[in-house]
């Protein structure tokens, strides 16, 4: 267990690391950011920084010696980096969570193996296996790289008219997964935390709307019937427990209609604090960022109680230029991420509105 005054190391210097560092400070904990050169807004609010590539073992060793625990803001931490650090300092979430969630096929297989529902899927390693997978699952379907894709990157929709060779080229001819198309009613997520002792605390189910594959708005609570709501929360807790997870994770789900009832299918697992949990900064008693810090430190988890009905809106690209208008709107909480450059499709900040129920 950590004590106030000790330091948590964070791999990655983006907005998630920034918000973790901001949450740690009131608890008396320091954060040391390790990130490659670039636009790293977390540096602005951290106690220390290391600027180096993730493969730089000399820098990693010095980083490990300077911190009491390590966490990360993104799931694509190189496995060798996580293993190197884990030999020297506790790394949370642990290597198994990374290994499972870095590969979409491994992740979907894990979800299926623990008895939870997911869209049907097939591994794709070449054009021939893509043709066989499409023949099995039918069209439409979604082809995704097994690793490194996010916000719609590394994906191709297989429609009735799609040329499979062209789709294979679109994903870079990389190991991939083909997922059956799901005619979902809506998309939801559960943001949950698991402590070092195995205790789990989940926030209310969020309803998410995307624009051009990027999260646009999150509304809490989700429009979901009671049985499906309960199942979504139980699924997230089950996944965290089966992974022996420590920290905050998000489980993204599809809501489908099954014999007149709503049911949830697991879409993806994010082993980190998540965009759909940003509403918790202003809309819950304990933010997801403080919750993650508490879990990594070995401290009691905080209350996940909502303060009202909450809507979080992402500010993408030049939408953040309207910051004055947001500040002038009563009841709006503005969060800008301190990024040096605004460009289309880049998350620059978010606003949150909390409405009394």
C-alpha distance (Angstrom), angle and dihedral (degrees) to the residues before:
residue distance angle dihedral
X1 . . .
X2 3.79 . .
X3 3.80 124.2 .
X4 3.80 130.1 -146.9
X5 3.77 109.3 -79.6
X6 3.80 94.8 37.4
X7 3.80 123.7 113.5
X8 3.79 132.5 -116.3
X9 3.79 116.4 -156.6
X10 3.80 117.4 -140.8
X11 3.79 124.0 -161.8
X12 3.80 108.4 -143.8
X13 3.78 131.2 36.4
X14 3.82 104.5 -138.2
X15 3.78 133.4 109.3
X16 3.80 95.7 -69.7
X17 3.80 91.6 55.1
X18 3.81 88.3 45.5
X19 3.80 92.0 55.0
X20 3.82 91.5 45.3
X21 3.80 90.5 53.4
X22 3.81 90.8 48.1
X23 3.81 89.7 51.9
X24 3.80 93.6 47.5
X25 3.78 95.9 53.5
X26 3.86 98.2 69.4
X27 3.82 87.9 50.9
X28 3.79 90.6 57.8
X29 3.79 93.9 -109.9
X30 3.79 124.5 129.9
X31 3.81 126.0 -141.9
X32 3.80 127.8 -145.5
X33 3.80 113.8 -162.7
X34 3.82 121.2 -149.2
X35 3.80 113.1 -166.9
X36 3.80 140.6 141.3
X37 3.82 119.6 -105.3
X38 3.79 113.5 -71.0
X39 3.78 142.2 77.3
X40 3.81 101.5 -23.5
X41 3.83 109.8 167.9
X42 3.81 91.3 178.3
X43 3.80 88.5 72.2
X44 3.82 89.2 70.8
X45 3.81 93.0 66.0
X46 3.81 104.4 29.1
X47 3.79 129.3 100.9
X48 3.82 93.7 -134.1
X49 3.76 140.6 5.4
X50 3.79 140.5 -159.5
X51 3.79 117.0 -160.6
X52 3.80 107.7 -159.0
X53 3.78 142.4 112.1
X54 3.80 117.1 -86.8
X55 3.81 89.8 -116.1
X56 3.83 93.6 58.0
X57 3.80 101.2 108.9
X58 3.79 95.0 -176.3
X59 3.80 90.5 56.5
X60 3.81 91.5 42.7
X61 3.80 91.7 52.8
X62 3.80 91.7 51.3
X63 3.83 89.9 46.7
X64 3.82 91.6 51.1
X65 3.80 90.6 50.6
X66 3.80 91.2 53.0
X67 3.83 98.4 52.2
X68 3.81 138.2 57.5
X69 3.81 97.5 -145.2
X70 3.79 137.4 4.1
X71 3.79 131.4 -139.1
X72 3.80 133.4 162.2
X73 3.77 141.6 -135.9
X74 3.82 98.3 -144.0
X75 3.79 134.4 42.6
X76 3.80 98.4 -133.7
X77 3.79 95.3 77.0
X78 3.83 105.3 145.9
X79 3.80 108.8 -99.4
X80 3.80 90.8 -131.3
X81 3.82 90.2 54.9
X82 3.80 92.8 51.8
X83 3.82 91.6 46.3
X84 3.81 92.9 48.6
X85 3.81 91.9 51.3
X86 3.81 94.2 42.5
X87 3.81 89.7 61.5
X88 3.81 88.8 60.2
X89 3.81 108.6 30.0
X90 3.83 137.5 9.9
X91 3.82 110.8 -82.4
X92 3.81 117.3 -159.6
X93 2.94 130.1 -135.9
X94 3.80 88.7 34.7
X95 3.80 131.2 -121.0
X96 3.83 94.1 -93.4
X97 3.80 92.9 59.7
X98 3.79 89.3 51.2
X99 3.80 93.7 46.9
X100 3.81 92.9 50.6
X101 3.80 98.1 43.8
X102 3.81 99.3 40.7
X103 3.81 91.1 68.8
X104 3.79 118.9 54.0
X105 3.81 94.0 -153.8
X106 3.80 92.1 49.7
X107 3.80 89.8 46.5
X108 3.80 95.0 50.1
X109 3.80 90.2 45.8
X110 3.81 90.4 51.7
X111 3.81 91.6 51.0
X112 3.80 91.4 49.1
X113 3.81 92.7 45.7
X114 3.82 93.1 55.7
X115 3.79 89.5 53.0
X116 3.81 102.2 -102.9
X117 3.79 125.6 132.6
X118 3.79 122.8 -105.9
X119 3.81 134.2 161.7
X120 3.80 111.8 -82.9
X121 3.80 112.6 -92.6
X122 3.79 144.7 -179.4
X123 3.80 133.4 -159.4
X124 3.83 114.5 -113.2
X125 3.81 120.1 -160.4
X126 3.80 102.2 157.8
X127 3.79 142.0 -0.3
X128 3.80 92.7 -82.9
X129 3.80 92.7 54.8
X130 3.82 89.5 46.3
X131 3.79 89.7 55.0
X132 3.81 90.3 48.9
X133 3.82 92.2 47.4
X134 3.81 92.4 50.5
X135 3.79 90.1 48.7
X136 3.81 88.6 53.1
X137 3.82 100.7 42.3
X138 3.79 99.8 29.6
X139 3.78 130.2 -145.5
X140 2.96 137.7 -26.5
X141 3.79 98.1 44.9
X142 3.81 136.5 143.9
X143 3.80 123.8 -117.1
X144 3.82 113.9 -156.3
X145 3.77 133.4 174.7
X146 3.79 111.1 -110.1
X147 3.79 91.8 -128.0
X148 3.83 141.7 34.0
X149 3.81 101.1 10.3
X150 3.82 122.3 132.7
X151 3.82 138.9 153.4
X152 3.81 89.9 22.5
X153 3.80 95.4 -50.9
X154 3.80 117.7 137.4
X155 3.81 93.2 24.6
X156 3.78 138.6 116.5
X157 3.81 127.6 -174.9
X158 3.80 112.5 -134.2
X159 3.80 105.2 -143.4
X160 3.82 127.0 176.3
X161 3.81 90.0 -93.0
X162 3.82 97.5 41.3
X163 3.80 117.6 123.3
X164 3.80 104.8 -133.1
X165 3.79 94.7 -149.9
X166 3.80 89.3 55.1
X167 3.83 91.3 47.9
X168 3.80 89.7 51.0
X169 3.80 88.9 52.5
X170 3.82 90.2 48.9
X171 3.82 92.0 61.5
X172 3.79 90.9 46.1
X173 3.81 95.4 -107.9
X174 3.79 88.0 -80.9
X175 3.82 127.6 147.5
X176 3.79 103.0 -76.2
X177 3.76 146.3 169.6
X178 3.80 128.2 -125.8
X179 3.79 114.1 -146.2
X180 3.78 124.9 -164.8
X181 3.79 113.5 -114.6
X182 3.79 111.8 -102.7
X183 3.83 118.2 -151.8
X184 3.79 92.0 -144.4
X185 3.80 127.4 -176.9
X186 3.80 94.0 -145.8
X187 3.79 142.9 -25.5
X188 3.79 121.4 -108.3
X189 3.78 137.6 172.3
X190 3.77 139.2 -160.5
X191 3.79 119.5 -144.7
X192 3.79 109.8 -159.5
X193 3.78 139.2 166.1
X194 3.78 131.5 -146.1
X195 3.77 121.3 -162.1
X196 3.78 129.4 -144.4
X197 3.83 90.4 -97.8
X198 3.81 92.2 54.1
X199 3.80 97.7 -101.7
X200 3.82 114.4 145.8
X201 3.81 128.1 -153.5
X202 3.80 119.6 -177.8
X203 3.79 130.5 -168.3
X204 3.80 121.6 -134.5
X205 3.79 115.6 -76.7
X206 3.82 112.7 -85.6
X207 3.80 126.3 -143.9
X208 3.80 113.1 -142.4
X209 3.79 132.6 -159.7
X210 3.81 120.5 -166.1
X211 3.79 132.3 -156.6
X212 3.80 118.0 -161.8
X213 3.82 89.1 -13.0
X214 3.83 92.4 -56.1
X215 3.80 122.0 110.5
X216 3.79 107.9 -102.5
X217 3.81 105.6 173.4
X218 3.78 138.2 3.7
X219 3.81 119.9 -158.9
X220 3.80 123.3 -167.4
X221 2.95 128.2 -127.4
X222 3.78 99.5 32.6
X223 3.79 121.5 -131.8
X224 3.79 95.5 -108.3
X225 3.79 134.3 134.2
X226 3.77 118.9 -109.2
X227 3.80 98.9 -104.4
X228 3.80 93.4 48.6
X229 3.82 90.5 45.5
X230 3.79 90.8 53.6
X231 3.80 91.8 46.2
X232 3.81 92.4 50.9
X233 3.80 91.6 53.4
X234 3.80 92.1 45.1
X235 3.80 92.0 49.5
X236 3.81 92.4 53.2
X237 3.81 91.7 49.3
X238 3.80 90.9 47.4
X239 3.81 92.4 51.4
X240 3.81 92.6 48.6
X241 3.79 91.5 49.4
X242 3.81 95.7 45.6
X243 3.81 89.9 51.1
X244 3.84 91.1 48.2
X245 3.78 82.6 -127.7
X246 3.81 126.3 -173.5
X247 3.80 117.2 -165.3
X248 3.79 136.3 19.6
X249 3.78 122.7 -36.4
X250 3.79 134.5 173.1
X251 3.79 125.9 -140.5
X252 3.80 114.2 -158.7
X253 3.81 115.7 -153.7
X254 3.78 142.2 -177.7
X255 3.80 119.0 -132.0
X256 3.80 110.7 -142.2
X257 3.79 134.4 176.5
X258 3.79 114.0 -114.7
X259 3.81 118.2 -179.7
X260 3.79 90.7 -26.3
X261 3.79 94.5 -48.6
X262 3.78 131.5 98.8
X263 3.78 118.5 -110.6
X264 3.82 132.6 176.7
X265 3.81 127.9 -131.8
X266 3.80 122.3 -166.2
X267 3.80 112.6 -113.5
X268 3.82 105.5 172.1
X269 3.80 142.0 -16.5
X270 3.81 120.2 -138.0
X271 3.84 110.9 -161.8
X272 3.80 95.0 -152.5
X273 3.77 143.9 46.9
X274 3.78 107.5 -52.8
X275 3.78 141.9 -143.3
X276 3.80 91.4 -120.3
X277 3.81 88.4 59.4
X278 3.80 96.4 56.4
X279 3.81 89.4 98.6
X280 3.81 88.8 71.5
X281 3.83 92.5 73.5
X282 3.79 90.6 73.3
X283 3.80 102.0 9.9
X284 3.81 105.1 52.5
X285 3.78 135.9 51.7
X286 3.81 90.1 -117.3
X287 3.80 121.0 29.4
X288 3.79 119.5 -132.9
X289 3.82 87.7 -115.1
X290 3.80 94.5 55.0
X291 3.80 88.1 43.7
X292 3.78 91.3 54.6
X293 3.80 91.8 48.7
X294 3.81 90.5 48.6
X295 3.81 91.6 51.2
X296 3.80 94.7 47.3
X297 3.82 90.6 46.9
X298 3.81 91.3 51.0
X299 3.80 92.2 -116.8
X300 3.84 127.7 140.2
X301 3.80 113.3 -78.9
X302 3.79 116.3 -111.8
X303 3.79 130.9 -122.5
X304 3.82 115.6 -77.4
X305 3.81 93.4 -159.1
X306 3.80 114.3 143.7
X307 3.81 119.4 -125.5
X308 3.81 93.0 -146.8
X309 3.78 140.3 -52.4
X310 3.80 106.7 -32.6
X311 3.80 135.3 -158.9
X312 3.81 120.3 -172.5
X313 3.82 119.1 -168.2
X314 3.79 122.8 -166.0
X315 3.80 117.9 -135.0
X316 3.79 106.2 -139.2
X317 3.80 122.9 -168.5
X318 3.80 113.3 -40.6
X319 3.81 92.6 0.5
X320 3.80 85.4 91.0
X321 3.82 88.3 64.8
X322 3.82 87.0 77.7
X323 3.80 91.1 69.3
X324 3.81 93.0 122.9
X325 3.80 91.8 57.2
X326 3.80 91.5 49.5
X327 3.80 91.5 49.7
X328 3.80 89.6 52.2
X329 3.82 92.7 53.2
X330 3.81 112.9 93.3
X331 3.78 114.7 -121.7
X332 3.81 95.8 17.6
X333 3.80 120.0 127.0
X334 3.81 112.4 -155.1
X335 3.81 123.0 -155.3
X336 3.81 119.2 -177.5
X337 3.79 118.4 -174.3
X338 3.80 100.0 -144.7
X339 3.79 94.8 -121.8
X340 3.78 114.6 165.7
X341 3.79 97.4 -140.5
X342 3.79 131.4 42.0
X343 3.78 116.9 -153.2
X344 3.81 136.2 160.0
X345 3.79 112.9 -74.7
X346 3.81 94.4 15.1
X347 3.80 118.7 125.9
X348 3.80 105.5 -125.1
X349 3.79 100.4 168.6
X350 3.78 144.5 -47.7
X351 3.79 141.2 -122.6
X352 3.77 127.0 -141.9
X353 3.80 129.8 -156.3
X354 3.81 119.2 -165.4
X355 3.80 114.3 -161.8
X356 3.79 120.7 -165.8
X357 3.80 113.5 -118.6
